[in-house]
Amino acid sequence: MDSGKSASSDPLIVLIKSSLSGNGATTFGHLVLYTSFGVVRGRPGFAFIQGLLNHGGERPEIELPPEVIELSDVSVEHYSNHLPTASFERLYLRLDDVQGFAIVGPAG
């Protein structure tokens, strides 16, 4: 992985980590990720959160590659006209495709 690309996702990972409670709940409602193909809205997924909370202890049941973020309850607004919107229960996204991000609303 290109170290320049991975460094660009560091603020996102730091922000998500700092928003987690001890049980893995986030303090925000959902993430908005701006990618090369569209705007992605969702919540950090269970496997992704478990990977962030795991501090060298037990290995999680599902281990994601470090360059991938898992999102749950996802909607995608595609930039192209052929598929304007899509919804997914779970979406896996390469962090190097994230060009910007926002945090929306309080958890609830």
DRENNU-246576 format. One record per residue: chain; residue number from 1; residue in three letters; x, y, z of N, C-alpha, C in turn. Coordinates in steps of 0.1 Angstrom, whole numbers, plus 5000, padded with zeros to 4 digits. Each point is the difference from the previous one (the first is absolute). Last residue first. Example, Ala and Ser with C-alpha at 12.3 -4.5 7.8 and 13.67 -1.06 7.14 Angstrom:
BEGIN
<site A; 2; ser; <5128; 4978; 5071>; <5009; 5011; 5000>; <4992; 5011; 5008>>
<site A; 1; ala; <5003; 4943; 4999>; <4991; 5012; 5000>; <5009; 5012; 5000>>
This chain:
BEGIN
<site A; 108; gly; <4721; 5077; 5184>; <4987; 5000; 5006>; <4991; 4990; 4994>>
<site A; 107; ala; <5049; 5034; 4998>; <4995; 4986; 5000>; <4987; 5000; 5006>>
<site A; 106; pro; <5013; 5045; 4976>; <5004; 4992; 5012>; <4995; 4986; 4999>>
<site A; 105; gly; <5012; 5031; 4955>; <4991; 4997; 5011>; <5005; 4993; 5012>>
<site A; 104; val; <5030; 4999; 4957>; <4987; 5006; 5001>; <4993; 4996; 5012>>
<site A; 103; ile; <5052; 5007; 4975>; <4993; 4992; 5010>; <4986; 5007; 5002>>
<site A; 102; ala; <5037; 4996; 4956>; <4993; 5009; 5010>; <4993; 4990; 5010>>
<site A; 101; phe; <5042; 5001; 4957>; <4990; 4994; 5009>; <4994; 5010; 5009>>
<site A; 100; gly; <5034; 4988; 4952>; <4996; 5009; 5010>; <4989; 4993; 5009>>
<site A; 99; gln; <5023; 4977; 4967>; <5006; 5012; 4996>; <4996; 5011; 5010>>
<site A; 98; val; <5005; 4943; 4994>; <4993; 5011; 5008>; <5007; 5013; 4997>>
<site A; 97; asp; <5015; 4957; 4984>; <4990; 5006; 4991>; <4993; 5011; 5007>>
<site A; 96; asp; <5032; 4972; 5022>; <5007; 5009; 4991>; <4991; 5007; 4990>>
<site A; 95; leu; <4985; 4967; 5032>; <5002; 5013; 5006>; <5007; 5010; 4990>>
<site A; 94; arg; <4967; 4959; 4987>; <5015; 5002; 5001>; <5001; 5015; 5005>>
<site A; 93; leu; <4956; 4970; 5009>; <5005; 5010; 4992>; <5015; 5002; 5003>>
<site A; 92; tyr; <4952; 4968; 5007>; <5014; 5001; 5003>; <5007; 5009; 4990>>
<site A; 91; leu; <4947; 4991; 5021>; <5008; 5004; 4989>; <5014; 5001; 5005>>
<site A; 90; arg; <4946; 4982; 5013>; <5014; 5001; 5004>; <5008; 5003; 4988>>
<site A; 89; glu; <4953; 5001; 4998>; <5001; 4997; 5014>; <5014; 5002; 5005>>
<site A; 88; phe; <4981; 5028; 4958>; <5007; 4987; 5003>; <4999; 4998; 5015>>
<site A; 87; ser; <4980; 5033; 4955>; <5000; 4997; 5014>; <5006; 4986; 5002>>
<site A; 86; ala; <4999; 5043; 4960>; <5000; 4986; 5003>; <5001; 4999; 5015>>
<site A; 85; thr; <4993; 5038; 4955>; <5001; 4996; 5014>; <4999; 4985; 5002>>
<site A; 84; pro; <5005; 5019; 4955>; <5000; 5012; 5009>; <5001; 4998; 5015>>
<site A; 83; leu; <5014; 4976; 4953>; <4996; 4995; 5013>; <5000; 5011; 5010>>
<site A; 82; his; <5010; 5010; 4955>; <4995; 4986; 4998>; <4995; 4994; 5013>>
<site A; 81; asn; <5022; 5045; 4994>; <4986; 4999; 4998>; <4994; 4986; 5000>>
<site A; 80; ser; <5045; 5018; 5028>; <4996; 4997; 4986>; <4985; 4998; 5000>>
<site A; 79; tyr; <5022; 5008; 5041>; <5002; 5011; 4992>; <4995; 4998; 4986>>
<site A; 78; his; <4980; 4975; 5045>; <5010; 4999; 4989>; <5001; 5013; 4992>>
<site A; 77; glu; <4984; 4986; 5051>; <4996; 5009; 4989>; <5011; 5000; 4990>>
<site A; 76; val; <4987; 4965; 5041>; <5010; 5005; 4991>; <4993; 5009; 4990>>
<site A; 75; ser; <4992; 4976; 5053>; <4994; 5005; 4987>; <5011; 5007; 4992>>
<site A; 74; val; <4996; 4962; 5045>; <5007; 5009; 4990>; <4991; 5004; 4989>>
<site A; 73; asp; <5005; 4970; 5045>; <4988; 5009; 4996>; <5004; 5011; 4991>>
<site A; 72; ser; <5043; 4982; 5019>; <4987; 4994; 5001>; <4989; 5010; 4997>>
<site A; 71; leu; <5058; 4992; 4990>; <4988; 5009; 5003>; <4988; 4992; 5000>>
<site A; 70; glu; <5058; 4994; 5001>; <4987; 4993; 4999>; <4989; 5010; 5005>>
<site A; 69; ile; <5053; 5006; 4979>; <4990; 5003; 5010>; <4987; 4993; 4997>>
<site A; 68; val; <5056; 4993; 4987>; <4986; 4998; 4997>; <4991; 5005; 5012>>
<site A; 67; glu; <5049; 4993; 4997>; <4997; 5011; 4990>; <4985; 5000; 4997>>
<site A; 66; pro; <5021; 4968; 5030>; <5001; 5013; 5006>; <4996; 5011; 4990>>
<site A; 65; pro; <4978; 4951; 4999>; <5013; 5005; 4996>; <5001; 5015; 5005>>
<site A; 64; leu; <4968; 4967; 5027>; <5000; 5008; 4988>; <5015; 5004; 4996>>
<site A; 63; glu; <4975; 4959; 5030>; <5011; 5009; 5000>; <5000; 5007; 4986>>
<site A; 62; ile; <4965; 4971; 5034>; <5002; 5004; 4987>; <5011; 5011; 5000>>
<site A; 61; glu; <4993; 4981; 5041>; <4995; 4989; 4991>; <5002; 5003; 4986>>
<site A; 60; pro; <5035; 5022; 5033>; <4985; 5001; 4998>; <4996; 4988; 4991>>
<site A; 59; arg; <5042; 4998; 5034>; <4997; 5003; 4986>; <4985; 5000; 4999>>
<site A; 58; glu; <5024; 5011; 5047>; <4995; 4990; 4992>; <4997; 5005; 4986>>
<site A; 57; gly; <5030; 5033; 5022>; <4995; 4989; 5007>; <4995; 4989; 4991>>
<site A; 56; gly; <5018; 5044; 4989>; <5010; 4990; 5001>; <4995; 4988; 5008>>
<site A; 55; his; <4970; 5037; 4996>; <5014; 5005; 5003>; <5010; 4989; 5002>>
<site A; 54; asn; <4948; 5011; 4978>; <5009; 4989; 5003>; <5014; 5006; 5002>>
<site A; 53; leu; <4963; 5027; 4985>; <5000; 4998; 5014>; <5010; 4989; 5005>>
<site A; 52; leu; <4993; 5010; 4953>; <5005; 5012; 5007>; <5001; 4998; 5015>>
<site A; 51; gly; <4981; 4965; 4975>; <5014; 5001; 4996>; <5006; 5013; 5006>>
<site A; 50; gln; <4954; 4993; 5005>; <5007; 4991; 5008>; <5015; 5000; 4997>>
<site A; 49; ile; <4972; 5027; 4974>; <5001; 5005; 5013>; <5008; 4990; 5009>>
<site A; 48; phe; <4991; 4986; 4957>; <5009; 5011; 4999>; <5002; 5006; 5014>>
<site A; 47; ala; <4968; 4966; 4994>; <5013; 4994; 4999>; <5011; 5012; 5000>>
<site A; 46; phe; <4954; 5013; 5002>; <5004; 4992; 5012>; <5014; 4996; 4999>>
<site A; 45; gly; <4987; 5043; 4970>; <4995; 4986; 5002>; <5006; 4993; 5012>>
<site A; 44; pro; <4989; 5054; 4988>; <5011; 4991; 5001>; <4994; 4986; 5004>>
<site A; 43; arg; <4966; 5031; 4975>; <5006; 4999; 5013>; <5012; 4991; 5000>>
<site A; 42; gly; <4979; 5032; 4958>; <4998; 4988; 5008>; <5006; 5001; 5013>>
<site A; 41; arg; <4998; 5022; 4946>; <4995; 5003; 5013>; <4998; 4987; 5008>>
<site A; 40; val; <5026; 5023; 4953>; <4996; 4988; 5007>; <4997; 5004; 5014>>
<site A; 39; val; <5006; 5021; 4947>; <4999; 5003; 5014>; <4995; 4988; 5008>>
<site A; 38; gly; <5029; 4996; 4952>; <4988; 5006; 5006>; <5001; 5003; 5015>>
<site A; 37; phe; <5035; 4983; 4969>; <4988; 4996; 4993>; <4987; 5006; 5006>>
<site A; 36; ser; <5045; 5008; 5018>; <5002; 5002; 4985>; <4987; 4997; 4993>>
<site A; 35; thr; <4994; 5013; 5051>; <5009; 4991; 4993>; <5000; 5004; 4985>>
<site A; 34; tyr; <4984; 5017; 5053>; <5001; 5004; 4986>; <5010; 4992; 4993>>
<site A; 33; leu; <4969; 4992; 5046>; <5013; 4999; 4994>; <4998; 5004; 4986>>
<site A; 32; val; <4974; 5003; 5050>; <4998; 5003; 4986>; <5014; 5000; 4994>>
<site A; 31; leu; <4977; 4977; 5048>; <5011; 5006; 4992>; <4995; 5004; 4986>>
<site A; 30; his; <4970; 4997; 5048>; <5006; 4992; 4989>; <5011; 5008; 4993>>
<site A; 29; gly; <4981; 5009; 5046>; <4990; 4993; 4993>; <5005; 4991; 4989>>
<site A; 28; phe; <5030; 5013; 5044>; <4994; 5006; 4989>; <4990; 4991; 4993>>
<site A; 27; thr; <5029; 4988; 5036>; <4993; 5012; 5005>; <4993; 5007; 4989>>
<site A; 26; thr; <5011; 4945; 5004>; <5005; 5013; 4996>; <4992; 5011; 5005>>
<site A; 25; ala; <5011; 4948; 5019>; <4990; 5009; 4995>; <5007; 5013; 4996>>
<site A; 24; gly; <5022; 4962; 5022>; <5001; 5001; 4985>; <4989; 5009; 4994>>
<site A; 23; asn; <5012; 4990; 5048>; <4993; 4989; 4994>; <4999; 5001; 4985>>
<site A; 22; gly; <5022; 5034; 5026>; <5006; 4987; 5004>; <4993; 4988; 4993>>
<site A; 21; ser; <4994; 5045; 4974>; <4999; 4998; 5015>; <5007; 4986; 5002>>
<site A; 20; leu; <5010; 5035; 4958>; <4995; 4987; 5005>; <5000; 5000; 5015>>
<site A; 19; ser; <5017; 5035; 4970>; <4986; 5001; 5002>; <4994; 4987; 5006>>
<site A; 18; ser; <5046; 5006; 4986>; <4998; 5009; 5011>; <4985; 5001; 5004>>
<site A; 17; lys; <5014; 4973; 4962>; <5005; 4995; 5013>; <4996; 5009; 5012>>
<site A; 16; ile; <4990; 5016; 4957>; <4991; 4989; 5003>; <5005; 4994; 5014>>
<site A; 15; leu; <5027; 5033; 4982>; <4987; 5006; 5004>; <4991; 4989; 5004>>
<site A; 14; val; <5041; 4987; 4982>; <5002; 5007; 5013>; <4987; 5005; 5006>>
<site A; 13; ile; <5001; 4983; 4956>; <5001; 4989; 5010>; <5001; 5006; 5014>>
<site A; 12; leu; <4999; 5031; 4964>; <4987; 4993; 5001>; <5001; 4989; 5011>>
<site A; 11; pro; <5040; 5023; 4989>; <4991; 5008; 5008>; <4986; 4994; 5002>>
<site A; 10; asp; <5033; 4976; 4973>; <5003; 5001; 5014>; <4990; 5009; 5008>>
<site A; 9; ser; <5004; 4992; 4950>; <4988; 4994; 5008>; <5003; 5001; 5015>>
<site A; 8; ser; <5033; 5014; 4968>; <4989; 5008; 4999>; <4987; 4996; 5007>>
<site A; 7; ala; <5041; 4975; 4999>; <5001; 5011; 5009>; <4988; 5009; 4998>>
<site A; 6; ser; <5006; 4964; 4971>; <4996; 4995; 5013>; <5000; 5012; 5010>>
<site A; 5; lys; <5016; 5008; 4957>; <4986; 4998; 5000>; <4995; 4996; 5013>>
<site A; 4; gly; <5046; 5004; 4994>; <4993; 5013; 4998>; <4985; 4999; 5001>>
<site A; 3; ser; <5027; 4961; 4999>; <5000; 5007; 5013>; <4994; 5013; 5000>>
<site A; 2; asp; <4989; 4957; 4969>; <5007; 5013; 4999>; <4999; 5007; 5013>>
<site A; 1; met; <4997; 4946; 4995>; <4992; 5012; 5000>; <5009; 5012; 5000>>
